[in-house]
Structure formats: C-alpha cells, structure tokens
Amino acid sequence: MADLLSSSKGISPDHVNEELDKLCMAHFGNKPYVADGIFRHSADTQWAKAHPRVLFVLKQPNSNDLLGEDYRDYTINDMLGNQNWEQLLARLYGIMHATKTGFPSYEEATRPEMIRQTFRDYPFAMINIIKDDGSGTTDTNTLFDYTAHHADFIRSQINILRPDLIVCCGRGVYGSLNPILTPSIPASNAWVKVNEALGITFFDTWHPGKPNTTKKLKEAYEEPLKEYKKKI
C-alpha cells in the first residue's frame, strides 16, 4: 500500500467512475451490488481541483431492495427528504466552508437551500464498504471481518478516488479502514485523525441516519469541525 494515492492517472470524474466500474465488475462478477463513487449530478467536474476532495465512507446499503442501483445517478431531488443524504451534504457544506476561525452552524448547514447549493457547487462522492448486501444495521465485527478480507478491493477504491479527507460515518468505519492502510496510524479518541504519510485527514463520526437524534447528528457535524479548523 505504499503507492496509495501515488497513481499518475487523471482524476477526472468520468475516469474515476469508469475505473470504479471496472474494479467492481471484476470483484463482483454477475452478483448485484450498489454502485457508488462521484455523483454525476453534483459539481462532479470540480473533483480534480476540489480542495479538499471529500469522500464519505459508510458501511453498506440499508436494504437489499437497492441492489442493482447506481447511487451516482441520484439527483438532488432524489436526496432531499432523505435524512442520510441531507446530513452528508450538510457535513460537506460545513467542511467546504470551514476556516481557521470557525465554520457554519449546523442549523445553517441543514437548511434545504444550503443542501441544494452544496450539491450544485461541490463534487459529492461516497462509497459503501459493503456494496453487495443491504441491512439496516451492520454488526461491527462483521464490518471488520469484511474489510480485512476485502482489503485490496477497498484500498483500490481509495486509490482511484484519491481523497484528501475521508468522512467515516458510523461506529467501526474508521476502525476497520485504518488497519488496512499502509502506514496505518495509532488509535486515538479524537474526532479527527491525520495520516500525514498518505496525506489524508479522517473524520471519525456518527452515521447520518436514523435512529440518531438531532442532538447526536449535530454533534456528528460540529465536533469534527471544531478539531478540523485547528488543522486548516
């Protein structure tokens, strides 16, 4: 994994999504899965020059009914009214507007007009660790085992996307990713971890969906940004 993020290939959205498709087709064969990557109706053409390039990593689709779908084709109208997507876009808004002196309030970031603006103005990218099985809950041990057994596949996705900042959403997401990276970094209780060797900042935060309360979702938004602004 010493070559993570060292690829000299372009990182245009079309190239990235094509490479992800090739990788997934080789990995899954004829087995149905939920495709993900850079959302085509966001400001995807800005991916190569976005700073930071933000990748959201979640555990798995919440239902097998989603198998065969391609998240990347979702529009903002598909996403508004869905708590998961709205919370992810609010977090992206906060990250892209954070400065050394502060960041937008959670209340501002979750306003529908800000969510629409974020999807319009910034590239939106996400992947699930498990793509070929849906569940409303994901056992942490299962997640760790899956990540360890499919480490090359998961690392390859990160290498194709080449993010600067990975938002790990949900208990165990960061904990399962960190050991498969080379080098990994020591464990900590911080909301924000920085792998300087790989040039990646990680947010280790809560899942954006139910049953998390507004209080917990606000914490998931604010606490990483409080630490992140000190590192900008």
Biotite code that builds the C-alpha atoms (Angstrom):
import biotite.structure as struc

atoms = struc.array([
    struc.Atom([0.000, 0.000, 0.000], chain_id="A", res_id=1, res_name="MET", atom_name="CA", element="C"),
    struc.Atom([2.988, 2.331, -0.133], chain_id="A", res_id=2, res_name="ALA", atom_name="CA", element="C"),
    struc.Atom([1.697, 3.503, -3.518], chain_id="A", res_id=3, res_name="ASP", atom_name="CA", element="C"),
    struc.Atom([-1.686, 4.613, -2.197], chain_id="A", res_id=4, res_name="LEU", atom_name="CA", element="C"),
    struc.Atom([-2.640, 7.877, -3.893], chain_id="A", res_id=5, res_name="LEU", atom_name="CA", element="C"),
    struc.Atom([0.544, 7.873, -5.977], chain_id="A", res_id=6, res_name="SER", atom_name="CA", element="C"),
    struc.Atom([-1.140, 6.986, -9.277], chain_id="A", res_id=7, res_name="SER", atom_name="CA", element="C"),
    struc.Atom([-0.214, 9.331, -12.113], chain_id="A", res_id=8, res_name="SER", atom_name="CA", element="C"),
    struc.Atom([-3.543, 8.722, -13.897], chain_id="A", res_id=9, res_name="LYS", atom_name="CA", element="C"),
    struc.Atom([-6.019, 11.566, -14.129], chain_id="A", res_id=10, res_name="GLY", atom_name="CA", element="C"),
    struc.Atom([-8.754, 12.018, -11.587], chain_id="A", res_id=11, res_name="ILE", atom_name="CA", element="C"),
    struc.Atom([-11.471, 13.400, -13.838], chain_id="A", res_id=12, res_name="SER", atom_name="CA", element="C"),
    struc.Atom([-14.908, 12.216, -12.663], chain_id="A", res_id=13, res_name="PRO", atom_name="CA", element="C"),
    struc.Atom([-15.502, 10.140, -15.795], chain_id="A", res_id=14, res_name="ASP", atom_name="CA", element="C"),
    struc.Atom([-12.147, 8.427, -15.431], chain_id="A", res_id=15, res_name="HIS", atom_name="CA", element="C"),
    struc.Atom([-12.697, 7.814, -11.724], chain_id="A", res_id=16, res_name="VAL", atom_name="CA", element="C"),
    struc.Atom([-16.168, 6.338, -12.179], chain_id="A", res_id=17, res_name="ASN", atom_name="CA", element="C"),
    struc.Atom([-15.045, 4.206, -15.121], chain_id="A", res_id=18, res_name="GLU", atom_name="CA", element="C"),
    struc.Atom([-12.170, 2.807, -13.081], chain_id="A", res_id=19, res_name="GLU", atom_name="CA", element="C"),
    struc.Atom([-14.508, 2.113, -10.155], chain_id="A", res_id=20, res_name="LEU", atom_name="CA", element="C"),
    struc.Atom([-16.869, 0.282, -12.511], chain_id="A", res_id=21, res_name="ASP", atom_name="CA", element="C"),
    struc.Atom([-14.047, -1.876, -13.867], chain_id="A", res_id=22, res_name="LYS", atom_name="CA", element="C"),
    struc.Atom([-12.893, -2.671, -10.349], chain_id="A", res_id=23, res_name="LEU", atom_name="CA", element="C"),
    struc.Atom([-16.379, -3.602, -9.147], chain_id="A", res_id=24, res_name="CYS", atom_name="CA", element="C"),
    struc.Atom([-17.205, -5.697, -12.192], chain_id="A", res_id=25, res_name="MET", atom_name="CA", element="C"),
    struc.Atom([-14.006, -7.669, -11.703], chain_id="A", res_id=26, res_name="ALA", atom_name="CA", element="C"),
    struc.Atom([-14.742, -8.072, -7.997], chain_id="A", res_id=27, res_name="HIS", atom_name="CA", element="C"),
    struc.Atom([-18.456, -8.899, -8.073], chain_id="A", res_id=28, res_name="PHE", atom_name="CA", element="C"),
    struc.Atom([-18.869, -10.506, -11.480], chain_id="A", res_id=29, res_name="GLY", atom_name="CA", element="C"),
    struc.Atom([-22.585, -11.086, -12.090], chain_id="A", res_id=30, res_name="ASN", atom_name="CA", element="C"),
    struc.Atom([-23.523, -10.539, -8.454], chain_id="A", res_id=31, res_name="LYS", atom_name="CA", element="C"),
    struc.Atom([-25.736, -7.449, -7.973], chain_id="A", res_id=32, res_name="PRO", atom_name="CA", element="C"),
    struc.Atom([-24.333, -4.557, -5.965], chain_id="A", res_id=33, res_name="TYR", atom_name="CA", element="C"),
    struc.Atom([-24.969, -0.862, -5.369], chain_id="A", res_id=34, res_name="VAL", atom_name="CA", element="C"),
    struc.Atom([-22.601, 1.244, -7.470], chain_id="A", res_id=35, res_name="ALA", atom_name="CA", element="C"),
    struc.Atom([-21.103, 4.359, -5.904], chain_id="A", res_id=36, res_name="ASP", atom_name="CA", element="C"),
    struc.Atom([-18.377, 6.942, -6.386], chain_id="A", res_id=37, res_name="GLY", atom_name="CA", element="C"),
    struc.Atom([-18.689, 10.550, -7.630], chain_id="A", res_id=38, res_name="ILE", atom_name="CA", element="C"),
    struc.Atom([-22.308, 11.648, -8.086], chain_id="A", res_id=39, res_name="PHE", atom_name="CA", element="C"),
    struc.Atom([-22.801, 12.727, -11.696], chain_id="A", res_id=40, res_name="ARG", atom_name="CA", element="C"),
    struc.Atom([-25.376, 15.438, -10.992], chain_id="A", res_id=41, res_name="HIS", atom_name="CA", element="C"),
    struc.Atom([-23.249, 17.164, -8.351], chain_id="A", res_id=42, res_name="SER", atom_name="CA", element="C"),
    struc.Atom([-20.429, 19.509, -9.394], chain_id="A", res_id=43, res_name="ALA", atom_name="CA", element="C"),
    struc.Atom([-18.509, 16.409, -10.460], chain_id="A", res_id=44, res_name="ASP", atom_name="CA", element="C"),
    struc.Atom([-16.286, 18.213, -12.949], chain_id="A", res_id=45, res_name="THR", atom_name="CA", element="C"),
    struc.Atom([-14.684, 20.008, -9.986], chain_id="A", res_id=46, res_name="GLN", atom_name="CA", element="C"),
    struc.Atom([-13.389, 16.775, -8.418], chain_id="A", res_id=47, res_name="TRP", atom_name="CA", element="C"),
    struc.Atom([-9.811, 17.050, -9.672], chain_id="A", res_id=48, res_name="ALA", atom_name="CA", element="C"),
    struc.Atom([-9.306, 20.573, -8.337], chain_id="A", res_id=49, res_name="LYS", atom_name="CA", element="C"),
    struc.Atom([-11.550, 20.446, -5.262], chain_id="A", res_id=50, res_name="ALA", atom_name="CA", element="C"),
    struc.Atom([-9.752, 21.183, -2.021], chain_id="A", res_id=51, res_name="HIS", atom_name="CA", element="C"),
    struc.Atom([-10.271, 19.208, -0.035], chain_id="A", res_id=52, res_name="PRO", atom_name="CA", element="C"),
    struc.Atom([-11.536, 16.270, -2.081], chain_id="A", res_id=53, res_name="ARG", atom_name="CA", element="C"),
    struc.Atom([-14.027, 14.798, 0.373], chain_id="A", res_id=54, res_name="VAL", atom_name="CA", element="C"),
    struc.Atom([-15.041, 11.128, 0.323], chain_id="A", res_id=55, res_name="LEU", atom_name="CA", element="C"),
    struc.Atom([-17.802, 9.828, 2.579], chain_id="A", res_id=56, res_name="PHE", atom_name="CA", element="C"),
    struc.Atom([-17.443, 6.187, 3.605], chain_id="A", res_id=57, res_name="VAL", atom_name="CA", element="C"),
    struc.Atom([-20.431, 4.309, 5.022], chain_id="A", res_id=58, res_name="LEU", atom_name="CA", element="C"),
    struc.Atom([-20.985, 0.696, 5.980], chain_id="A", res_id=59, res_name="LYS", atom_name="CA", element="C"),
    struc.Atom([-23.499, -0.740, 3.500], chain_id="A", res_id=60, res_name="GLN", atom_name="CA", element="C"),
    struc.Atom([-26.820, -0.070, 1.737], chain_id="A", res_id=61, res_name="PRO", atom_name="CA", element="C"),
    struc.Atom([-29.747, -0.208, 4.154], chain_id="A", res_id=62, res_name="ASN", atom_name="CA", element="C"),
    struc.Atom([-31.789, -2.679, 2.083], chain_id="A", res_id=63, res_name="SER", atom_name="CA", element="C"),
    struc.Atom([-31.301, -5.426, -0.489], chain_id="A", res_id=64, res_name="ASN", atom_name="CA", element="C"),
    struc.Atom([-34.004, -3.647, -2.497], chain_id="A", res_id=65, res_name="ASP", atom_name="CA", element="C"),
    struc.Atom([-31.257, -1.210, -3.516], chain_id="A", res_id=66, res_name="LEU", atom_name="CA", element="C"),
    struc.Atom([-29.051, -3.870, -5.136], chain_id="A", res_id=67, res_name="LEU", atom_name="CA", element="C"),
    struc.Atom([-28.521, -3.030, -8.786], chain_id="A", res_id=68, res_name="GLY", atom_name="CA", element="C"),
    struc.Atom([-28.929, 0.715, -8.275], chain_id="A", res_id=69, res_name="GLU", atom_name="CA", element="C"),
    struc.Atom([-26.283, 3.300, -9.076], chain_id="A", res_id=70, res_name="ASP", atom_name="CA", element="C"),
    struc.Atom([-26.126, 5.996, -6.402], chain_id="A", res_id=71, res_name="TYR", atom_name="CA", element="C"),
    struc.Atom([-24.125, 8.180, -8.754], chain_id="A", res_id=72, res_name="ARG", atom_name="CA", element="C"),
    struc.Atom([-27.240, 8.823, -10.850], chain_id="A", res_id=73, res_name="ASP", atom_name="CA", element="C"),
    struc.Atom([-29.160, 10.340, -7.937], chain_id="A", res_id=74, res_name="TYR", atom_name="CA", element="C"),
    struc.Atom([-30.226, 13.965, -8.332], chain_id="A", res_id=75, res_name="THR", atom_name="CA", element="C"),
    struc.Atom([-30.736, 16.493, -5.559], chain_id="A", res_id=76, res_name="ILE", atom_name="CA", element="C"),
    struc.Atom([-34.480, 15.826, -5.788], chain_id="A", res_id=77, res_name="ASN", atom_name="CA", element="C"),
    struc.Atom([-33.810, 12.154, -5.032], chain_id="A", res_id=78, res_name="ASP", atom_name="CA", element="C"),
    struc.Atom([-31.830, 13.183, -1.965], chain_id="A", res_id=79, res_name="MET", atom_name="CA", element="C"),
    struc.Atom([-33.943, 15.910, -0.384], chain_id="A", res_id=80, res_name="LEU", atom_name="CA", element="C"),
    struc.Atom([-36.253, 14.416, 2.213], chain_id="A", res_id=81, res_name="GLY", atom_name="CA", element="C"),
    struc.Atom([-33.842, 11.549, 2.905], chain_id="A", res_id=82, res_name="ASN", atom_name="CA", element="C"),
    struc.Atom([-32.066, 12.073, 6.220], chain_id="A", res_id=83, res_name="GLN", atom_name="CA", element="C"),
    struc.Atom([-28.916, 10.190, 5.221], chain_id="A", res_id=84, res_name="ASN", atom_name="CA", element="C"),
    struc.Atom([-28.242, 12.249, 2.099], chain_id="A", res_id=85, res_name="TRP", atom_name="CA", element="C"),
    struc.Atom([-29.239, 15.550, 3.684], chain_id="A", res_id=86, res_name="GLU", atom_name="CA", element="C"),
    struc.Atom([-26.905, 15.009, 6.635], chain_id="A", res_id=87, res_name="GLN", atom_name="CA", element="C"),
    struc.Atom([-23.991, 14.024, 4.394], chain_id="A", res_id=88, res_name="LEU", atom_name="CA", element="C"),
    struc.Atom([-24.446, 17.110, 2.244], chain_id="A", res_id=89, res_name="LEU", atom_name="CA", element="C"),
    struc.Atom([-24.709, 19.286, 5.360], chain_id="A", res_id=90, res_name="ALA", atom_name="CA", element="C"),
    struc.Atom([-21.377, 17.859, 6.552], chain_id="A", res_id=91, res_name="ARG", atom_name="CA", element="C"),
    struc.Atom([-19.862, 18.588, 3.152], chain_id="A", res_id=92, res_name="LEU", atom_name="CA", element="C"),
    struc.Atom([-21.141, 22.163, 3.370], chain_id="A", res_id=93, res_name="TYR", atom_name="CA", element="C"),
    struc.Atom([-19.505, 22.572, 6.772], chain_id="A", res_id=94, res_name="GLY", atom_name="CA", element="C"),
    struc.Atom([-16.183, 21.185, 5.577], chain_id="A", res_id=95, res_name="ILE", atom_name="CA", element="C"),
    struc.Atom([-16.034, 23.323, 2.457], chain_id="A", res_id=96, res_name="MET", atom_name="CA", element="C"),
    struc.Atom([-16.844, 26.493, 4.415], chain_id="A", res_id=97, res_name="HIS", atom_name="CA", element="C"),
    struc.Atom([-14.633, 25.824, 7.442], chain_id="A", res_id=98, res_name="ALA", atom_name="CA", element="C"),
    struc.Atom([-11.832, 28.256, 8.196], chain_id="A", res_id=99, res_name="THR", atom_name="CA", element="C"),
    struc.Atom([-9.302, 28.653, 10.977], chain_id="A", res_id=100, res_name="LYS", atom_name="CA", element="C"),
    struc.Atom([-11.769, 30.899, 12.793], chain_id="A", res_id=101, res_name="THR", atom_name="CA", element="C"),
    struc.Atom([-14.920, 28.820, 12.522], chain_id="A", res_id=102, res_name="GLY", atom_name="CA", element="C"),
    struc.Atom([-17.498, 27.001, 10.430], chain_id="A", res_id=103, res_name="PHE", atom_name="CA", element="C"),
    struc.Atom([-21.204, 27.343, 9.572], chain_id="A", res_id=104, res_name="PRO", atom_name="CA", element="C"),
    struc.Atom([-23.716, 26.386, 12.231], chain_id="A", res_id=105, res_name="SER", atom_name="CA", element="C"),
    struc.Atom([-25.493, 23.049, 11.995], chain_id="A", res_id=106, res_name="TYR", atom_name="CA", element="C"),
    struc.Atom([-28.759, 24.933, 11.590], chain_id="A", res_id=107, res_name="GLU", atom_name="CA", element="C"),
    struc.Atom([-27.390, 26.786, 8.562], chain_id="A", res_id=108, res_name="GLU", atom_name="CA", element="C"),
    struc.Atom([-25.852, 23.693, 7.003], chain_id="A", res_id=109, res_name="ALA", atom_name="CA", element="C"),
    struc.Atom([-29.078, 21.682, 7.209], chain_id="A", res_id=110, res_name="THR", atom_name="CA", element="C"),
    struc.Atom([-31.281, 24.307, 5.548], chain_id="A", res_id=111, res_name="ARG", atom_name="CA", element="C"),
    struc.Atom([-32.705, 22.899, 2.277], chain_id="A", res_id=112, res_name="PRO", atom_name="CA", element="C"),
    struc.Atom([-31.292, 25.780, 0.250], chain_id="A", res_id=113, res_name="GLU", atom_name="CA", element="C"),
    struc.Atom([-27.788, 25.129, 1.629], chain_id="A", res_id=114, res_name="MET", atom_name="CA", element="C"),
    struc.Atom([-28.102, 21.421, 0.834], chain_id="A", res_id=115, res_name="ILE", atom_name="CA", element="C"),
    struc.Atom([-29.131, 22.263, -2.727], chain_id="A", res_id=116, res_name="ARG", atom_name="CA", element="C"),
    struc.Atom([-26.264, 24.752, -3.014], chain_id="A", res_id=117, res_name="GLN", atom_name="CA", element="C"),
    struc.Atom([-23.743, 22.204, -1.791], chain_id="A", res_id=118, res_name="THR", atom_name="CA", element="C"),
    struc.Atom([-24.782, 19.585, -4.340], chain_id="A", res_id=119, res_name="PHE", atom_name="CA", element="C"),
    struc.Atom([-24.681, 22.250, -7.070], chain_id="A", res_id=120, res_name="ARG", atom_name="CA", element="C"),
    struc.Atom([-21.345, 23.807, -6.131], chain_id="A", res_id=121, res_name="ASP", atom_name="CA", element="C"),
    struc.Atom([-19.199, 20.906, -4.875], chain_id="A", res_id=122, res_name="TYR", atom_name="CA", element="C"),
    struc.Atom([-18.457, 17.371, -6.061], chain_id="A", res_id=123, res_name="PRO", atom_name="CA", element="C"),
    struc.Atom([-20.147, 14.763, -3.876], chain_id="A", res_id=124, res_name="PHE", atom_name="CA", element="C"),
    struc.Atom([-18.553, 11.334, -3.500], chain_id="A", res_id=125, res_name="ALA", atom_name="CA", element="C"),
    struc.Atom([-19.346, 8.370, -1.287], chain_id="A", res_id=126, res_name="MET", atom_name="CA", element="C"),
    struc.Atom([-18.718, 4.637, -1.110], chain_id="A", res_id=127, res_name="ILE", atom_name="CA", element="C"),
    struc.Atom([-20.090, 1.825, 0.974], chain_id="A", res_id=128, res_name="ASN", atom_name="CA", element="C"),
    struc.Atom([-17.590, -0.669, 2.358], chain_id="A", res_id=129, res_name="ILE", atom_name="CA", element="C"),
    struc.Atom([-20.086, -3.494, 1.722], chain_id="A", res_id=130, res_name="ILE", atom_name="CA", element="C"),
    struc.Atom([-21.898, -2.982, -1.580], chain_id="A", res_id=131, res_name="LYS", atom_name="CA", element="C"),
    struc.Atom([-23.484, -6.362, -2.307], chain_id="A", res_id=132, res_name="ASP", atom_name="CA", element="C"),
    struc.Atom([-25.628, -6.832, 0.790], chain_id="A", res_id=133, res_name="ASP", atom_name="CA", element="C"),
    struc.Atom([-28.162, -4.498, 2.361], chain_id="A", res_id=134, res_name="GLY", atom_name="CA", element="C"),
    struc.Atom([-29.059, -4.157, 6.023], chain_id="A", res_id=135, res_name="SER", atom_name="CA", element="C"),
    struc.Atom([-30.492, -1.509, 8.307], chain_id="A", res_id=136, res_name="GLY", atom_name="CA", element="C"),
    struc.Atom([-27.859, -2.398, 10.908], chain_id="A", res_id=137, res_name="THR", atom_name="CA", element="C"),
    struc.Atom([-24.280, -3.579, 10.486], chain_id="A", res_id=138, res_name="THR", atom_name="CA", element="C"),
    struc.Atom([-22.552, -5.635, 13.158], chain_id="A", res_id=139, res_name="ASP", atom_name="CA", element="C"),
    struc.Atom([-19.154, -4.105, 13.886], chain_id="A", res_id=140, res_name="THR", atom_name="CA", element="C"),
    struc.Atom([-17.375, -7.465, 13.936], chain_id="A", res_id=141, res_name="ASN", atom_name="CA", element="C"),
    struc.Atom([-18.877, -8.300, 10.555], chain_id="A", res_id=142, res_name="THR", atom_name="CA", element="C"),
    struc.Atom([-17.667, -4.956, 9.208], chain_id="A", res_id=143, res_name="LEU", atom_name="CA", element="C"),
    struc.Atom([-14.124, -5.531, 10.483], chain_id="A", res_id=144, res_name="PHE", atom_name="CA", element="C"),
    struc.Atom([-14.039, -9.057, 9.034], chain_id="A", res_id=145, res_name="ASP", atom_name="CA", element="C"),
    struc.Atom([-15.355, -7.916, 5.665], chain_id="A", res_id=146, res_name="TYR", atom_name="CA", element="C"),
    struc.Atom([-12.880, -5.040, 5.445], chain_id="A", res_id=147, res_name="THR", atom_name="CA", element="C"),
    struc.Atom([-9.949, -7.283, 6.341], chain_id="A", res_id=148, res_name="ALA", atom_name="CA", element="C"),
    struc.Atom([-10.948, -9.951, 3.794], chain_id="A", res_id=149, res_name="HIS", atom_name="CA", element="C"),
    struc.Atom([-11.565, -7.411, 1.017], chain_id="A", res_id=150, res_name="HIS", atom_name="CA", element="C"),
    struc.Atom([-8.714, -5.037, 1.866], chain_id="A", res_id=151, res_name="ALA", atom_name="CA", element="C"),
    struc.Atom([-7.240, -4.877, -1.646], chain_id="A", res_id=152, res_name="ASP", atom_name="CA", element="C"),
    struc.Atom([-10.644, -4.049, -3.134], chain_id="A", res_id=153, res_name="PHE", atom_name="CA", element="C"),
    struc.Atom([-11.297, -1.269, -0.627], chain_id="A", res_id=154, res_name="ILE", atom_name="CA", element="C"),
    struc.Atom([-7.795, 0.187, -0.895], chain_id="A", res_id=155, res_name="ARG", atom_name="CA", element="C"),
    struc.Atom([-8.116, 0.227, -4.675], chain_id="A", res_id=156, res_name="SER", atom_name="CA", element="C"),
    struc.Atom([-11.266, 2.351, -4.469], chain_id="A", res_id=157, res_name="GLN", atom_name="CA", element="C"),
    struc.Atom([-9.485, 4.885, -2.288], chain_id="A", res_id=158, res_name="ILE", atom_name="CA", element="C"),
    struc.Atom([-6.519, 4.889, -4.650], chain_id="A", res_id=159, res_name="ASN", atom_name="CA", element="C"),
    struc.Atom([-8.795, 5.609, -7.622], chain_id="A", res_id=160, res_name="ILE", atom_name="CA", element="C"),
    struc.Atom([-10.668, 8.405, -5.852], chain_id="A", res_id=161, res_name="LEU", atom_name="CA", element="C"),
    struc.Atom([-7.578, 9.950, -4.225], chain_id="A", res_id=162, res_name="ARG", atom_name="CA", element="C"),
    struc.Atom([-9.394, 11.886, -1.490], chain_id="A", res_id=163, res_name="PRO", atom_name="CA", element="C"),
    struc.Atom([-7.786, 14.431, 0.811], chain_id="A", res_id=164, res_name="ASP", atom_name="CA", element="C"),
    struc.Atom([-10.428, 13.963, 3.500], chain_id="A", res_id=165, res_name="LEU", atom_name="CA", element="C"),
    struc.Atom([-12.401, 10.824, 4.314], chain_id="A", res_id=166, res_name="ILE", atom_name="CA", element="C"),
    struc.Atom([-15.506, 11.173, 6.462], chain_id="A", res_id=167, res_name="VAL", atom_name="CA", element="C"),
    struc.Atom([-16.028, 7.809, 8.165], chain_id="A", res_id=168, res_name="CYS", atom_name="CA", element="C"),
    struc.Atom([-19.715, 7.586, 9.038], chain_id="A", res_id=169, res_name="CYS", atom_name="CA", element="C"),
    struc.Atom([-20.689, 5.129, 11.735], chain_id="A", res_id=170, res_name="GLY", atom_name="CA", element="C"),
    struc.Atom([-19.204, 3.088, 14.528], chain_id="A", res_id=171, res_name="ARG", atom_name="CA", element="C"),
    struc.Atom([-16.361, 0.917, 13.282], chain_id="A", res_id=172, res_name="GLY", atom_name="CA", element="C"),
    struc.Atom([-15.911, 2.504, 9.853], chain_id="A", res_id=173, res_name="VAL", atom_name="CA", element="C"),
    struc.Atom([-12.663, 4.305, 10.659], chain_id="A", res_id=174, res_name="TYR", atom_name="CA", element="C"),
    struc.Atom([-11.535, 1.446, 12.907], chain_id="A", res_id=175, res_name="GLY", atom_name="CA", element="C"),
    struc.Atom([-11.916, -1.054, 10.074], chain_id="A", res_id=176, res_name="SER", atom_name="CA", element="C"),
    struc.Atom([-10.265, 1.165, 7.443], chain_id="A", res_id=177, res_name="LEU", atom_name="CA", element="C"),
    struc.Atom([-7.189, 2.303, 9.347], chain_id="A", res_id=178, res_name="ASN", atom_name="CA", element="C"),
    struc.Atom([-5.566, -1.163, 9.760], chain_id="A", res_id=179, res_name="PRO", atom_name="CA", element="C"),
    struc.Atom([-5.683, -1.904, 6.023], chain_id="A", res_id=180, res_name="ILE", atom_name="CA", element="C"),
    struc.Atom([-3.794, 1.277, 5.111], chain_id="A", res_id=181, res_name="LEU", atom_name="CA", element="C"),
    struc.Atom([-0.006, 1.405, 4.924], chain_id="A", res_id=182, res_name="THR", atom_name="CA", element="C"),
    struc.Atom([1.068, 3.046, 7.031], chain_id="A", res_id=183, res_name="PRO", atom_name="CA", element="C"),
    struc.Atom([-1.786, 2.986, 9.494], chain_id="A", res_id=184, res_name="SER", atom_name="CA", element="C"),
    struc.Atom([-1.749, 5.437, 12.380], chain_id="A", res_id=185, res_name="ILE", atom_name="CA", element="C"),
    struc.Atom([-2.065, 4.928, 16.145], chain_id="A", res_id=186, res_name="PRO", atom_name="CA", element="C"),
    struc.Atom([-5.523, 4.706, 17.646], chain_id="A", res_id=187, res_name="ALA", atom_name="CA", element="C"),
    struc.Atom([-6.955, 7.797, 19.327], chain_id="A", res_id=188, res_name="SER", atom_name="CA", element="C"),
    struc.Atom([-10.254, 9.091, 20.651], chain_id="A", res_id=189, res_name="ASN", atom_name="CA", element="C"),
    struc.Atom([-10.063, 12.236, 18.522], chain_id="A", res_id=190, res_name="ALA", atom_name="CA", element="C"),
    struc.Atom([-12.822, 13.019, 16.070], chain_id="A", res_id=191, res_name="TRP", atom_name="CA", element="C"),
    struc.Atom([-10.162, 13.959, 13.505], chain_id="A", res_id=192, res_name="VAL", atom_name="CA", element="C"),
    struc.Atom([-7.131, 11.839, 12.671], chain_id="A", res_id=193, res_name="LYS", atom_name="CA", element="C"),
    struc.Atom([-4.420, 12.756, 10.176], chain_id="A", res_id=194, res_name="VAL", atom_name="CA", element="C"),
    struc.Atom([-2.376, 10.209, 8.270], chain_id="A", res_id=195, res_name="ASN", atom_name="CA", element="C"),
    struc.Atom([0.441, 12.503, 7.215], chain_id="A", res_id=196, res_name="GLU", atom_name="CA", element="C"),
    struc.Atom([2.242, 9.819, 5.210], chain_id="A", res_id=197, res_name="ALA", atom_name="CA", element="C"),
    struc.Atom([-0.810, 9.319, 2.992], chain_id="A", res_id=198, res_name="LEU", atom_name="CA", element="C"),
    struc.Atom([-1.914, 12.937, 3.058], chain_id="A", res_id=199, res_name="GLY", atom_name="CA", element="C"),
    struc.Atom([-5.402, 12.020, 4.255], chain_id="A", res_id=200, res_name="ILE", atom_name="CA", element="C"),
    struc.Atom([-7.432, 13.569, 7.063], chain_id="A", res_id=201, res_name="THR", atom_name="CA", element="C"),
    struc.Atom([-10.116, 11.359, 8.594], chain_id="A", res_id=202, res_name="PHE", atom_name="CA", element="C"),
    struc.Atom([-13.309, 12.381, 10.360], chain_id="A", res_id=203, res_name="PHE", atom_name="CA", element="C"),
    struc.Atom([-14.390, 9.580, 12.704], chain_id="A", res_id=204, res_name="ASP", atom_name="CA", element="C"),
    struc.Atom([-18.024, 10.437, 13.266], chain_id="A", res_id=205, res_name="THR", atom_name="CA", element="C"),
    struc.Atom([-21.566, 9.116, 13.597], chain_id="A", res_id=206, res_name="TRP", atom_name="CA", element="C"),
    struc.Atom([-23.767, 7.622, 10.904], chain_id="A", res_id=207, res_name="HIS", atom_name="CA", element="C"),
    struc.Atom([-26.073, 10.226, 9.329], chain_id="A", res_id=208, res_name="PRO", atom_name="CA", element="C"),
    struc.Atom([-29.253, 8.182, 9.566], chain_id="A", res_id=209, res_name="GLY", atom_name="CA", element="C"),
    struc.Atom([-31.930, 7.120, 11.984], chain_id="A", res_id=210, res_name="LYS", atom_name="CA", element="C"),
    struc.Atom([-32.296, 6.391, 14.859], chain_id="A", res_id=211, res_name="PRO", atom_name="CA", element="C"),
    struc.Atom([-29.708, 9.075, 15.685], chain_id="A", res_id=212, res_name="ASN", atom_name="CA", element="C"),
    struc.Atom([-31.317, 12.053, 17.373], chain_id="A", res_id=213, res_name="THR", atom_name="CA", element="C"),
    struc.Atom([-30.934, 15.657, 16.257], chain_id="A", res_id=214, res_name="THR", atom_name="CA", element="C"),
    struc.Atom([-28.599, 16.185, 19.210], chain_id="A", res_id=215, res_name="LYS", atom_name="CA", element="C"),
    struc.Atom([-26.335, 13.348, 18.071], chain_id="A", res_id=216, res_name="LYS", atom_name="CA", element="C"),
    struc.Atom([-26.437, 14.437, 14.429], chain_id="A", res_id=217, res_name="LEU", atom_name="CA", element="C"),
    struc.Atom([-25.481, 17.960, 15.470], chain_id="A", res_id=218, res_name="LYS", atom_name="CA", element="C"),
    struc.Atom([-22.585, 16.541, 17.488], chain_id="A", res_id=219, res_name="GLU", atom_name="CA", element="C"),
    struc.Atom([-21.522, 14.460, 14.477], chain_id="A", res_id=220, res_name="ALA", atom_name="CA", element="C"),
    struc.Atom([-21.394, 17.675, 12.436], chain_id="A", res_id=221, res_name="TYR", atom_name="CA", element="C"),
    struc.Atom([-19.835, 20.050, 14.957], chain_id="A", res_id=222, res_name="GLU", atom_name="CA", element="C"),
    struc.Atom([-17.250, 18.035, 16.873], chain_id="A", res_id=223, res_name="GLU", atom_name="CA", element="C"),
    struc.Atom([-15.069, 17.015, 13.905], chain_id="A", res_id=224, res_name="PRO", atom_name="CA", element="C"),
    struc.Atom([-15.205, 20.560, 12.530], chain_id="A", res_id=225, res_name="LEU", atom_name="CA", element="C"),
    struc.Atom([-14.052, 22.001, 15.859], chain_id="A", res_id=226, res_name="LYS", atom_name="CA", element="C"),
    struc.Atom([-10.877, 19.901, 15.588], chain_id="A", res_id=227, res_name="GLU", atom_name="CA", element="C"),
    struc.Atom([-10.530, 20.275, 11.816], chain_id="A", res_id=228, res_name="TYR", atom_name="CA", element="C"),
    struc.Atom([-10.451, 24.090, 11.841], chain_id="A", res_id=229, res_name="LYS", atom_name="CA", element="C"),
    struc.Atom([-7.339, 23.920, 14.031], chain_id="A", res_id=230, res_name="LYS", atom_name="CA", element="C"),
    struc.Atom([-5.590, 21.931, 11.286], chain_id="A", res_id=231, res_name="LYS", atom_name="CA", element="C"),
    struc.Atom([-6.509, 24.075, 8.283], chain_id="A", res_id=232, res_name="ILE", atom_name="CA", element="C"),
])
